[in-house]
């Protein structure tokens, strides 16, 4: 799965525990992402394998580096 900044994802925070947030950083070389949690704004970093795409980036133009088109 390829993620982009602004994508909404569900990510694993622990054994059987999940949260949702927006991708803020994508590192394809390491296959890792950083996600800003929707509920508390905390940052999670982890392998792409532990994140599931819920929705392609639909953040407001300019947020997370998106230009809107």
C-alpha positions in Angstrom: 0.0 0.0 0.0 1.3 3.4 -0.9 0.3 6.3 1.4 0.4 10.0 0.8 0.4 13.0 3.1 -3.2 13.8 4.1 -4.5 10.2 3.8 -6.8 9.1 6.6 -5.6 5.8 8.1 -6.4 3.4 10.9 -3.3 2.4 12.7 -2.4 -0.2 15.3 -1.5 1.3 18.7 -1.2 -2.0 20.6 -2.4 -5.6 20.6 -5.9 -5.4 19.2 -6.0 -1.6 19.7 -6.5 0.9 16.9 -6.8 4.7 16.3 -7.4 6.9 13.3 -5.4 9.9 12.0 -3.9 11.7 9.0 -0.6 10.8 7.5 1.9 13.7 7.9 5.2 12.0 6.8 5.8 9.1 4.3 9.2 7.4 4.1 9.0 4.9 1.2 12.6 3.8 1.7 11.9 2.5 5.2 8.2 1.8 4.5 7.2 3.9 7.5 4.7 6.7 8.1 4.0 9.3 10.7 0.4 9.9 11.6 -1.3 12.7 13.6 -4.0 11.2 15.7 -7.5 12.7 15.1 -8.6 12.6 18.7 -5.7 14.0 20.7 -3.2 15.3 18.0 -0.4 12.9 19.2 2.0 11.5 16.6 2.4 7.8 15.8 5.3 6.5 13.8 5.4 3.0 12.5 5.5 0.5 9.6 3.0 1.0 6.8 2.0 -2.7 7.4 0.4 -1.5 10.7 -1.8 1.1 9.0 -4.9 0.7 6.8 -6.0 3.3 4.3 -9.5 4.5 5.1 -9.7 7.5 2.8 -7.4 9.2 0.3 -6.2 12.7 1.4 -9.2 15.1 1.6 -7.7 17.6 4.0 -8.2 21.3 3.3 -6.0 22.8 0.5 -2.6 23.6 1.9 -2.8 21.4 5.0 -0.2 18.6 5.0 1.3 20.1 1.9 -1.6 19.5 -0.4 -2.4 22.1 -3.0 -5.9 21.2 -3.9 -7.0 20.8 -7.5 
